[in-house]
Amino acid sequence: MELDLDESSLAIGRIERALSRIEKALADQPNRLKSSVAAPAADQSALKAEVAAVIGELDRLIAEADRG
């Protein structure tokens, strides 16, 4: 099955949005650390989930490109 342009555009959009959320979370982290000793576990889990989502989308795009 070939990855069509619309599907790849949507995947790239999801990757861009996830990377923006990761960038924002990392930029906001020093501000949160000033008010607490360590970042809450929920923040760490959310960031890990965003990274996993990006990796998953990239893996899917690469697999489709290899097949097409």
N, C-alpha and C positions, 0 to 999 in steps of 0.2 A: 504494500500500500504506500502510495506516495503522499508526502506531506504537502498539502496545497498552500498557496500563498496566504490565504485568509487564516488558516490554522497556525501557520508559523508567525504571522503578524500578531495574532492573539497571544501566542506563547511568549513572544518577545515582549509584548506589553505587560504580561504577568511578571516576567523576569524583571523588567524595568521598575515596576511598582514595588516588587519585593525588595529590590536593591535600594530603592529610595527609603523604604521603611527601615531597612537595616542601617543605612547611612544616618538617618534621623535618630534611631535608637542609640547608635554609637556616639553621635554628637551630643545627645542629651545625657549620656551616662555620667560625665564628670559633674554635672549639676545635681544629679540624684545622689552621687556618692558623697557630696559635701553634706547632705542632710542625713545620711545614714552611713553606717560602717561598711556595709556591702550591698551590692545590688540585690534586690529581691529575687528569689528563685524563679518567680513567674516571669520576670523580665528576661532572665537568662534562657528560660524555656521558650519564650516567644521568639527570641532572637535565633535560637537554634532551629526552631521550626521554620522561620523565614529562610535561613540558609539551606535547610533541607529542601524546601520548596524550589528554590533557585536551582539547586543541583539536580533535582528531579526533572525540572523543565529542560535544563540543558542536556541531560542524559537522553530525554525523549527526543529532542531535536536532533541530536547527534545520531541516535539509532535510526530515525526516519531518514536522515540524510544518507546514511550508509546503505539503507535499503533502496533509496531512490536513485 
